[in-house]
C-alpha cells in the first residue's frame, strides 16, 4: 500500500496527469495541487517512490512509445514528449526502452519499470495499482455468462419484429443516465446494452471505441459477437490477477477521472440488467410470445439438465 492517504495522493497524481502536456515545473505543479513545492515533492516521493520530474518524464516516454507503435513519427513523438530536439529525445528514449525510437514496434511493451506500478494507459490516462485487495470473485463467470445468454435471446426475439415495432416509443420516459438521453424503444435499449460493453471494454483495453455504429438487429448481434470474447477475456484477466481494485485514470476527462476495474465491470452488468428487464416488458407489449426472462437460477437449471 502507498504510505499516503489514497485520496490525497490521487489528487496529486491527477494534477500531474492533467498537466502532462503543459511543461509545468515542480513549483507550478505544487501550486496546482495546492501544496508547497517542498511538501509536493515529499508527498509524491513518499507516495509513489519517484520524484515528480522523473514520474512525469517516464509517463511521457511510455506515451511516446505507444504513439510510435501506432504510427507516429519520431519527430511528432519527440515534440509530444516535451523535447525540443529529436536527438535528445532519441537518446532518452533509447536509454529507457533499450531501442531507438525509429525501431520501436507495436508488439513491444511501451511500459517502463516503475517502483509504483503506475503506467500510461492509452489513449491518454493512467493505470494505478489497487490500494487494497478483495477476495477473488468467481461469481463473475456466472454473471457474465447469464448476461450474454439473455442478451442473445432477447436479440433473437426482437429480430421477429418489424422495424415499426422496434422503433415504437413504448417507454417514452425511460432514462438510465441523463448524458445518454431517453431510451423509448426496443432498438435503442438493445443497442445501448451492447454499446456500453463496447465502450468500456475499449477504454480498459486502451483502444478507441466506436462512435458510429449500425443499429439494425442483425448489426447489433454482430457487434455483440465481436465484443463478447474481448469482454470475457478482460473480466477473466481482472479476476485471475485479482485486479478488481486496480484503477485507470481517464485523462481525456477534464478534470481526469479515475475508475476501478471492479466498478466498471459492475456498471456494465448493472445497466445491462436494467435494460434487459425493460426490453422484456416492451417485447411483451409488442406481442412477442414467451419472452425470455429466466434469471440466473432458472438459466443454470436449464443448462445443467
PyMOL commands that set and color helices and strands:
alter all, ss='L'
color gray80, all
select helices_A, chain A and resi 6-18+26-32+37-48+52-69+74-80+86-97+101-103+139-158+163-166+186-205+217-240+261-285+296-304
alter helices_A, ss='H'
color red, helices_A
select strands_A, chain A and resi 119-121+125-128+247-250+257-260
alter strands_A, ss='S'
color yellow, strands_A
deselect
rebuild
show_as cartoon
